[in-house]
Amino acid sequence: MKEARNGLVDYGRFAAALAIVWFHMDVPGTRIAYAALPFFLVLLSMPSTAPLAARAQRLLLPFLIWSAVYAVVHIAFAVKNQAPIFGWWEWHMLLTGTWVHLWFLPFAFLAALLSPWFQHPLASLGAALLAATMFALNGTPQTVPFAQWAFGLIPVLVGIAYFSWGWRLAITTLVGSSLILFLGRPSEDNITILVGTALALVILSNHLPATAVSAWCARLSVWIYLGHPLVIIVGQSLRITWVELGLFSLVGSVILAQLIETGVQASRKGRLAF
């Protein structure tokens, strides 16, 4: 029997997407907002009945589309600043996209591809402890995208442990790997991973009925995450700064997300009409 959708997770996605918007600006509380990223990473391991090809389309097609969008933004900046048209290009963008936050999409597909191999309790726990030990001994990679992937590895493995074997194994995986990181290589990122991942486990372990509002929050969270840099750029071009820029970007990102969602729904209805 299919488990009922958890409305609390939908609300959590929406709040986390807004926190990511806040994190990407020079405003107070960015380190707290950064905990939203491991929250999202835990959810990558959520079971799905969709075939791998469908998940690839859902993750990699938006990656290509939004990379094209932000490539246009880069080119526009280059023209404005009289810089080389493609001077902004870096080869790592083949894996990370043309704007920093897009790395999440191919990483999500990679997690979906590999997660079935780590569903045994010893596999998810052992991989997390091994990864934490390697990071403590050798440090985390500094090159893109491996720095981002290293950040996401433990939350994903904790998510696999939770969805495969429940909260006890998930907590064991999180606490064990966190202790190794804190003892071996103290870092602010360790705290962020611990707090954000623990928050995800708390939300997943509780339940609210799904409603039309919670479904709306879940849909918009995706568009908020993907589109928010455009709103920040607009705010900066209007010379809005600091907390005012943060508030402008939060509201603007929700409005932009709603416009995108409306356009997507209209496009789907148009295809069904034919």
C-alpha positions as a Markdown table, in Angstrom:
| # | Residue | x | y | z |
|---|---|---|---|---|
| 1 | Met | 0.0 | 0.0 | 0.0 |
| 2 | Lys | 1.4 | 3.4 | -1.0 |
| 3 | Glu | 2.2 | 5.6 | 2.0 |
| 4 | Ala | 0.1 | 8.8 | 2.2 |
| 5 | Arg | 1.8 | 12.0 | 1.1 |
| 6 | Asn | 3.2 | 13.9 | 4.1 |
| 7 | Gly | 2.1 | 17.5 | 4.0 |
| 8 | Leu | 4.7 | 18.5 | 6.6 |
| 9 | Val | 7.4 | 17.5 | 4.1 |
| 10 | Asp | 5.8 | 19.8 | 1.5 |
| 11 | Tyr | 5.7 | 22.7 | 3.9 |
| 12 | Gly | 9.3 | 21.9 | 4.8 |
| 13 | Arg | 10.4 | 22.0 | 1.1 |
| 14 | Phe | 8.8 | 25.5 | 0.7 |
| 15 | Ala | 10.5 | 26.9 | 3.8 |
| 16 | Ala | 13.8 | 25.3 | 2.8 |
| 17 | Ala | 13.6 | 26.9 | -0.7 |
| 18 | Leu | 13.0 | 30.3 | 0.9 |
| 19 | Ala | 16.0 | 29.7 | 3.2 |
| 20 | Ile | 18.2 | 28.9 | 0.2 |
| 21 | Val | 17.1 | 32.3 | -1.3 |
| 22 | Trp | 18.2 | 33.9 | 1.9 |
| 23 | Phe | 21.5 | 32.0 | 2.0 |
| 24 | His | 22.5 | 33.3 | -1.4 |
| 25 | Met | 22.7 | 37.0 | -0.2 |
| 26 | Asp | 25.0 | 38.9 | 2.1 |
| 27 | Val | 22.4 | 39.2 | 4.9 |
| 28 | Pro | 22.3 | 38.2 | 8.6 |
| 29 | Gly | 21.4 | 34.6 | 9.3 |
| 30 | Thr | 22.9 | 33.0 | 6.1 |
| 31 | Arg | 24.6 | 30.2 | 8.1 |
| 32 | Ile | 21.3 | 29.3 | 9.7 |
| 33 | Ala | 19.6 | 29.4 | 6.3 |
| 34 | Tyr | 22.3 | 27.1 | 4.9 |
| 35 | Ala | 20.9 | 24.2 | 6.9 |
| 36 | Ala | 18.1 | 24.1 | 4.3 |
| 37 | Leu | 20.6 | 22.4 | 1.9 |
| 38 | Pro | 21.2 | 19.2 | 3.8 |
| 39 | Phe | 17.4 | 19.1 | 4.5 |
| 40 | Phe | 16.9 | 18.9 | 0.7 |
| 41 | Leu | 19.7 | 16.4 | 0.3 |
| 42 | Val | 18.1 | 13.9 | 2.7 |
| 43 | Leu | 14.9 | 14.0 | 0.7 |
| 44 | Leu | 16.8 | 12.9 | -2.4 |
| 45 | Ser | 16.7 | 9.4 | -1.1 |
| 46 | Met | 12.9 | 9.4 | -0.8 |
| 47 | Pro | 11.6 | 6.2 | -2.5 |
| 48 | Ser | 10.1 | 6.7 | -6.0 |
| 49 | Thr | 8.2 | 4.3 | -8.3 |
| 50 | Ala | 9.2 | 6.3 | -11.3 |
| 51 | Pro | 11.6 | 4.6 | -13.7 |
| 52 | Leu | 15.1 | 5.9 | -13.9 |
| 53 | Ala | 14.5 | 7.4 | -17.4 |
| 54 | Ala | 11.6 | 9.4 | -16.0 |
| 55 | Arg | 13.7 | 10.6 | -13.1 |
| 56 | Ala | 16.5 | 11.6 | -15.5 |
| 57 | Gln | 14.0 | 13.6 | -17.5 |
| 58 | Arg | 12.6 | 15.3 | -14.4 |
| 59 | Leu | 16.1 | 16.3 | -13.1 |
| 60 | Leu | 18.4 | 16.6 | -16.1 |
| 61 | Leu | 16.0 | 18.4 | -18.5 |
| 62 | Pro | 15.5 | 21.3 | -16.1 |
| 63 | Phe | 19.3 | 21.3 | -15.6 |
| 64 | Leu | 19.8 | 21.9 | -19.3 |
| 65 | Ile | 17.0 | 24.4 | -19.6 |
| 66 | Trp | 18.0 | 26.5 | -16.6 |
| 67 | Ser | 21.7 | 26.3 | -17.6 |
| 68 | Ala | 20.7 | 27.8 | -20.9 |
| 69 | Val | 18.7 | 30.5 | -19.1 |
| 70 | Tyr | 21.7 | 31.4 | -16.9 |
| 71 | Ala | 24.1 | 31.2 | -19.8 |
| 72 | Val | 22.0 | 34.0 | -21.4 |
| 73 | Val | 22.4 | 36.0 | -18.1 |
| 74 | His | 26.2 | 35.5 | -18.2 |
| 75 | Ile | 26.3 | 36.6 | -21.8 |
| 76 | Ala | 24.3 | 39.7 | -21.0 |
| 77 | Phe | 26.7 | 40.6 | -18.2 |
| 78 | Ala | 29.6 | 40.0 | -20.5 |
| 79 | Val | 28.1 | 42.3 | -23.2 |
| 80 | Lys | 27.3 | 45.0 | -20.5 |
| 81 | Asn | 30.8 | 44.9 | -19.1 |
| 82 | Gln | 32.5 | 44.7 | -22.6 |
| 83 | Ala | 34.1 | 41.4 | -21.6 |
| 84 | Pro | 34.6 | 38.3 | -23.8 |
| 85 | Ile | 31.3 | 36.7 | -24.6 |
| 86 | Phe | 32.2 | 33.3 | -23.2 |
| 87 | Gly | 34.9 | 34.4 | -20.7 |
| 88 | Trp | 32.7 | 33.2 | -17.9 |
| 89 | Trp | 32.7 | 29.6 | -19.0 |
| 90 | Glu | 34.3 | 26.9 | -16.9 |
| 91 | Trp | 34.5 | 23.3 | -17.8 |
| 92 | His | 33.1 | 22.2 | -14.5 |
| 93 | Met | 29.8 | 23.8 | -15.7 |
| 94 | Leu | 29.2 | 20.6 | -17.6 |
| 95 | Leu | 28.5 | 19.0 | -14.2 |
| 96 | Thr | 27.3 | 22.0 | -12.2 |
| 97 | Gly | 25.4 | 24.1 | -14.7 |
| 98 | Thr | 26.0 | 27.8 | -15.5 |
| 99 | Trp | 24.9 | 29.1 | -12.1 |
| 100 | Val | 26.2 | 27.8 | -8.8 |
| 101 | His | 22.9 | 26.3 | -7.4 |
| 102 | Leu | 22.2 | 24.1 | -10.4 |
| 103 | Trp | 24.8 | 21.5 | -9.2 |
| 104 | Phe | 22.0 | 20.1 | -7.2 |
| 105 | Leu | 20.1 | 18.6 | -10.2 |
| 106 | Pro | 22.8 | 16.3 | -11.6 |
| 107 | Phe | 23.8 | 15.3 | -8.1 |
| 108 | Ala | 20.2 | 14.4 | -7.4 |
| 109 | Phe | 20.2 | 12.1 | -10.4 |
| 110 | Leu | 23.5 | 10.6 | -9.3 |
| 111 | Ala | 22.0 | 9.9 | -5.9 |
| 112 | Ala | 18.9 | 8.3 | -7.5 |
| 113 | Leu | 21.2 | 6.1 | -9.6 |
| 114 | Leu | 23.4 | 4.9 | -6.8 |
| 115 | Ser | 21.1 | 4.8 | -3.8 |
| 116 | Pro | 19.8 | 1.2 | -4.5 |
| 117 | Trp | 23.4 | 0.0 | -3.9 |
| 118 | Phe | 23.4 | 1.4 | -0.4 |
| 119 | Gln | 20.1 | 0.2 | 1.0 |
| 120 | His | 21.6 | -2.5 | 3.1 |
| 121 | Pro | 22.0 | -1.1 | 6.7 |
| 122 | Leu | 25.7 | -1.9 | 6.7 |
| 123 | Ala | 26.2 | -0.3 | 3.3 |
| 124 | Ser | 24.6 | 3.1 | 4.2 |
| 125 | Leu | 26.1 | 3.2 | 7.7 |
| 126 | Gly | 29.5 | 2.0 | 6.6 |
| 127 | Ala | 29.7 | 4.3 | 3.6 |
| 128 | Ala | 28.8 | 7.3 | 5.8 |
| 129 | Leu | 31.4 | 6.4 | 8.4 |
| 130 | Leu | 34.0 | 5.8 | 5.8 |
| 131 | Ala | 33.3 | 9.1 | 4.0 |
| 132 | Ala | 33.5 | 11.0 | 7.3 |
| 133 | Thr | 36.8 | 9.3 | 8.1 |
| 134 | Met | 38.3 | 10.2 | 4.8 |
| 135 | Phe | 37.1 | 13.8 | 5.1 |
| 136 | Ala | 38.6 | 14.0 | 8.6 |
| 137 | Leu | 41.9 | 12.6 | 7.5 |
| 138 | Asn | 42.3 | 14.3 | 4.1 |
| 139 | Gly | 39.9 | 17.2 | 4.2 |
| 140 | Thr | 37.0 | 17.8 | 1.9 |
| 141 | Pro | 37.7 | 18.4 | -1.8 |
| 142 | Gln | 38.1 | 22.1 | -2.8 |
| 143 | Thr | 37.5 | 21.7 | -6.6 |
| 144 | Val | 34.0 | 22.1 | -8.1 |
| 145 | Pro | 31.8 | 20.0 | -8.2 |
| 146 | Phe | 33.5 | 17.6 | -5.8 |
| 147 | Ala | 33.3 | 20.1 | -2.9 |
| 148 | Gln | 29.5 | 20.2 | -3.3 |
| 149 | Trp | 29.3 | 16.5 | -3.7 |
| 150 | Ala | 31.3 | 15.9 | -0.5 |
| 151 | Phe | 28.9 | 18.2 | 1.4 |
| 152 | Gly | 25.9 | 16.2 | 0.1 |
| 153 | Leu | 27.2 | 12.7 | 0.6 |
| 154 | Ile | 26.4 | 12.2 | 4.3 |
| 155 | Pro | 22.9 | 13.7 | 4.2 |
| 156 | Val | 22.1 | 11.5 | 1.2 |
| 157 | Leu | 23.4 | 8.4 | 3.0 |
| 158 | Val | 21.4 | 9.3 | 6.1 |
| 159 | Gly | 18.3 | 9.6 | 3.9 |
| 160 | Ile | 18.9 | 6.2 | 2.5 |
| 161 | Ala | 19.2 | 4.7 | 6.0 |
| 162 | Tyr | 16.0 | 6.4 | 7.0 |
| 163 | Phe | 13.9 | 5.4 | 4.1 |
| 164 | Ser | 15.3 | 1.8 | 4.0 |
| 165 | Trp | 15.5 | 1.0 | 7.7 |
| 166 | Gly | 13.9 | 3.8 | 9.8 |
| 167 | Trp | 14.9 | 6.6 | 12.1 |
| 168 | Arg | 17.1 | 4.5 | 14.4 |
| 169 | Leu | 19.6 | 3.6 | 11.7 |
| 170 | Ala | 19.4 | 7.1 | 10.3 |
| 171 | Ile | 20.3 | 8.7 | 13.7 |
| 172 | Thr | 23.1 | 6.2 | 14.2 |
| 173 | Thr | 24.5 | 7.0 | 10.7 |
| 174 | Leu | 24.2 | 10.8 | 11.3 |
| 175 | Val | 25.6 | 10.8 | 14.9 |
| 176 | Gly | 28.5 | 8.4 | 14.0 |
| 177 | Ser | 29.6 | 10.3 | 11.0 |
| 178 | Ser | 29.2 | 13.7 | 12.7 |
| 179 | Leu | 31.3 | 12.6 | 15.7 |
| 180 | Ile | 34.1 | 11.6 | 13.3 |
| 181 | Leu | 33.9 | 14.9 | 11.5 |
| 182 | Phe | 33.8 | 17.0 | 14.7 |
| 183 | Leu | 36.7 | 15.2 | 16.2 |
| 184 | Gly | 38.8 | 14.9 | 13.1 |
| 185 | Arg | 38.2 | 18.2 | 11.3 |
| 186 | Pro | 36.0 | 20.8 | 13.0 |
| 187 | Ser | 34.1 | 23.0 | 10.6 |
| 188 | Glu | 31.0 | 25.2 | 10.4 |
| 189 | Asp | 29.8 | 22.9 | 7.6 |
| 190 | Asn | 29.8 | 20.0 | 10.1 |
| 191 | Ile | 27.3 | 21.9 | 12.2 |
| 192 | Thr | 25.2 | 22.8 | 9.2 |
| 193 | Ile | 25.1 | 19.2 | 8.0 |
| 194 | Leu | 24.2 | 17.9 | 11.4 |
| 195 | Val | 21.4 | 20.5 | 12.0 |
| 196 | Gly | 19.9 | 20.4 | 8.5 |
| 197 | Thr | 19.9 | 16.6 | 8.4 |
| 198 | Ala | 18.5 | 16.2 | 11.9 |
| 199 | Leu | 15.7 | 18.7 | 11.0 |
| 200 | Ala | 14.9 | 16.6 | 7.9 |
| 201 | Leu | 14.6 | 13.4 | 10.1 |
| 202 | Val | 12.3 | 15.2 | 12.6 |
| 203 | Ile | 10.0 | 16.4 | 9.8 |
| 204 | Leu | 10.0 | 13.0 | 8.1 |
| 205 | Ser | 9.2 | 11.3 | 11.4 |
| 206 | Asn | 6.0 | 13.4 | 11.9 |
| 207 | His | 3.0 | 13.7 | 9.6 |
| 208 | Leu | 0.4 | 16.2 | 8.5 |
| 209 | Pro | -2.3 | 15.4 | 6.0 |
| 210 | Ala | -1.6 | 16.6 | 2.4 |
| 211 | Thr | -3.8 | 19.4 | 1.2 |
| 212 | Ala | -4.0 | 21.6 | -1.9 |
| 213 | Val | -2.0 | 24.2 | 0.0 |
| 214 | Ser | 0.8 | 21.7 | 0.8 |
| 215 | Ala | 0.9 | 20.4 | -2.8 |
| 216 | Trp | 1.2 | 24.1 | -3.9 |
| 217 | Cys | 4.1 | 24.6 | -1.5 |
| 218 | Ala | 5.9 | 21.5 | -2.9 |
| 219 | Arg | 5.5 | 22.6 | -6.5 |
| 220 | Leu | 6.6 | 26.2 | -5.9 |
| 221 | Ser | 9.6 | 25.1 | -3.9 |
| 222 | Val | 11.2 | 23.7 | -7.0 |
| 223 | Trp | 10.7 | 26.9 | -9.0 |
| 224 | Ile | 11.8 | 29.1 | -6.1 |
| 225 | Tyr | 15.0 | 27.1 | -5.9 |
| 226 | Leu | 15.7 | 27.2 | -9.7 |
| 227 | Gly | 14.6 | 30.8 | -10.4 |
| 228 | His | 15.6 | 32.8 | -7.3 |
| 229 | Pro | 19.0 | 34.1 | -8.7 |
| 230 | Leu | 17.1 | 36.0 | -11.4 |
| 231 | Val | 15.1 | 37.9 | -8.7 |
| 232 | Ile | 18.3 | 38.6 | -6.7 |
| 233 | Ile | 19.9 | 40.0 | -9.9 |
| 234 | Val | 16.9 | 42.3 | -10.5 |
| 235 | Gly | 17.0 | 43.5 | -6.8 |
| 236 | Gln | 20.7 | 44.2 | -7.1 |
| 237 | Ser | 20.2 | 46.1 | -10.4 |
| 238 | Leu | 17.6 | 48.3 | -8.5 |
| 239 | Arg | 20.4 | 48.9 | -5.9 |
| 240 | Ile | 18.5 | 47.2 | -3.1 |
| 241 | Thr | 20.9 | 46.0 | -0.5 |
| 242 | Trp | 21.2 | 44.0 | 2.8 |
| 243 | Val | 18.0 | 42.9 | 4.5 |
| 244 | Glu | 15.8 | 44.8 | 2.1 |
| 245 | Leu | 17.3 | 42.8 | -0.7 |
| 246 | Gly | 16.6 | 39.6 | 1.2 |
| 247 | Leu | 12.9 | 40.5 | 1.7 |
| 248 | Phe | 12.6 | 41.6 | -1.9 |
| 249 | Ser | 14.1 | 38.4 | -3.1 |
| 250 | Leu | 11.9 | 36.2 | -0.9 |
| 251 | Val | 8.7 | 37.8 | -2.1 |
| 252 | Gly | 9.9 | 38.1 | -5.7 |
| 253 | Ser | 11.0 | 34.5 | -5.8 |
| 254 | Val | 7.5 | 33.3 | -4.7 |
| 255 | Ile | 5.9 | 35.5 | -7.4 |
| 256 | Leu | 8.2 | 34.3 | -10.1 |
| 257 | Ala | 7.7 | 30.7 | -9.0 |
| 258 | Gln | 3.9 | 31.2 | -9.2 |
| 259 | Leu | 4.2 | 32.7 | -12.7 |
| 260 | Ile | 6.3 | 29.7 | -13.9 |
| 261 | Glu | 3.9 | 27.3 | -12.3 |
| 262 | Thr | 1.0 | 28.9 | -14.0 |
| 263 | Gly | 2.8 | 28.8 | -17.3 |
| 264 | Val | 3.7 | 25.1 | -16.9 |
| 265 | Gln | 0.1 | 24.2 | -16.0 |
| 266 | Ala | -1.3 | 26.1 | -18.9 |
| 267 | Ser | 1.2 | 24.4 | -21.2 |
| 268 | Arg | 0.2 | 21.0 | -19.9 |
| 269 | Lys | -3.5 | 21.7 | -20.4 |
| 270 | Gly | -2.7 | 22.9 | -24.0 |
| 271 | Arg | -1.0 | 19.6 | -24.8 |
| 272 | Leu | -3.8 | 17.6 | -23.4 |
| 273 | Ala | -6.3 | 19.6 | -25.5 |
| 274 | Phe | -4.5 | 18.3 | -28.6 |
